[in-house]
Amino acid sequence: MGWAAGVGLADYLDTLKTNLAKRNVEHTDDIIKVYKETFQSNASSKRLKSDSVLAFSWLGFTQNQLLFRIGYLGEKDFGNNIAITKNNIFNYLHPYEYVVDQTKVENFFNKFEDKYDFDGDLNSLLKKLLERFNYFAKDKDVKSIDDICDIGIQLFTNDGIVKIRIKEQVDILLKAIDEGDVSNYFKLIDVITLSN
């Protein structure tokens, strides 16, 4: 299992993330099973749970290659199905204040393009992500997020798959990118070695 984050009912999403982290996930059906079990067992409001959306990543395998995947689960929007993101598209879980005000969403998309071509420059990608996060964090009407950005990264390396976490105030991270030293904020979480 890779990373998980969400928007919606915090205690429910935290329980769901914890349950996913504890489970040995070998197939996307395992993710759906944990999702259903957590939804049923959590005592919170069914409507608030239904409105919540979990974004998560995992490793997928085909006969010829290893793939990173990102998907979404949320009863209201996707039922019990995983919505898989497309490559080279920014996908957003907007703060609550944007969900209820489509004008805010339109203004956001007028300012930021959702497509990008990743050329291998991690700093450039992080800067684009942080600029978007900063837009939400600086919006005085948004009370559902603060200015701390928590980013999970998975990288293919010669040593295997490296999981890195970055967690810091968005302004500090943007400054670090501009100064070329954002890697000082990388925290190694795990290295998954791959064998043939």
N, C-alpha and C positions, 0 to 999 in steps of 0.2 A: 504494500500500500504506500502511496505517496503522501500527499498533503491534503488537508481538508479545511475548508472555511465555509462560512455561510452568512446568510442574512435572514433575520427573523427572530424567533423566540430563542433567546440566548441559552437558557438552561436546557432546553430540548436539544439544540444544536450541539452544545458542549457534551451532553450525554451521548449523542449520536457519534460525534467525533471520537470520544473515548471508547465506545463500543467497537467502532471500526478499527481503532488502533490495537485493541486487544485481540481481534480476530485474525486468524491466518487466512488472508484473502487470496484464493487461487483462481477465482473466476468472477466475472461481474455478477453472476447469480448470487455469490456470497455477499456482495455489497448490497444488493437489493434485499436479501434476507435480513441482514443487520438493520437496514432501513425500516423494513416492515415490523420487525420485532421491537425496535426502539419506539416507533410510532405507536404501536399498540400498548406497550408497557408504560410509556410516559404519561403521567397523570395531568399534564397541562391541557389547556383548551384545545380541542380538536381543530377549531378554526384557525387558531394561531399557529399550530403545528402545520396545518395544510398550507398556510401562506408562507411558511419558511422554506428556504431553498438552500441546499447543501451543494457546494462545488468541491470536487475532489479529483485527485489524480491517481493513476495507477499505471503499472507496466503491462503492456499487452504483448503477446507473442504470436507471430505467424510462423509458418514453416521456414521462412527466409529471413525474418528480421524481428528485432525487438522494438517496440513502439511505446512512446509515452502517450498517454491518453488523459484527457480532462473531460469530466462529465458533470452533469447536474441531476439532482433528485429533488423533487418537490411535488407533493400530492396535487396541489391546485393546478400547477403548470404542466406537469409531466405524468401524472398518475403514478404508477409503480414502474415507470420506464426510465432508463438513463438517457438523458439528452447528451449527445457527444458533441463537443465543440469542433469547429472547422479549423484547419491550420491557417495561420497568418491573419487571424481575426481577433481583435480584442473583444472579449465577452465580459459583461459587467453585471455585478450584483449591486444595483443602485441602492443607496441609503433609502430608508423608509420615506423620508421627506420628498424624494424624487419619484418614488412609486406612486404616491398620491397626488403628484403635481406634474402632469405630462409636459407642461411648459418648461420646467426645469430640465427634463430629459431632452427635449428638443434643443434647448440652449446648449446643453452639454455636447450633443452630437454636432451642433453647428460649430463648436469650438474644436472638437477633437475628431479626427478620422478614426474609424474602427479597423481599417485594414493596415497591415504593415508587412514588409518583406524582411524577415530576420536574416541578416547576413553574417551571423556569428558574433556580432559585437554585443556582448552582454551588457556593457555599460550603457549603450544607446537604448537597448530594450528597457533596462531598469529606469532610465531617465523618462522614457515615454510613460511607463507605468506610474512612476512617482508623480509626474506632472498631472496625470489624471486623478490620482488619489488626493493630491494637494488641492485640486479644484473642489473636491467634495469637502475636504477638511477645512478649507478657508471659507466655505459658504456659511454665513452667520445663521442661516435658517436650519442648518443640519445639526441636530443634537445627538443623533444616533451613532456618530463616530467621533473619535478625537484625532489628534495629529500624529499618533504613533502608527507607523506602517509595519506590518508583519508579513514578510515575503518568504515563501518556500521555493527553493530552486532544486531541480534535479538535473544533473549533468552526466553525460556519457564521458568517461575518461579511460585512459589505458588501465587504470586500477579497478575499474568497474563503474558503478553508478554512485555518484556522490550526491548526498542530500545536504543542502546548505540552508541556513536560516539567517535572515536579516531582520532585525527588529530595532527600530529607532524612530525618532521624530523625523517627519518627512523633510523638513527644511534642512536638517543636518545631513540627511542622505543625499539630497539634491546638491548641496554644497560639496560633499565628498566626491560625487560623480564629476562635477565641474573641475575639481582639483585633482582628479585621477586617483583617489585613494579609497574608493568605496569598499574595496576588498578588506579593509581594516574592520569592517562591520560584519564580515562573513563569520558565521559560527558553524563549524562542521558538526552535523547531526549524526550522519551514518555514511558508511561506505559499503555498498553491496557488491561483493566480488562476483564476477561471472565466470563460469567455467564452460568449456565446450562439451 
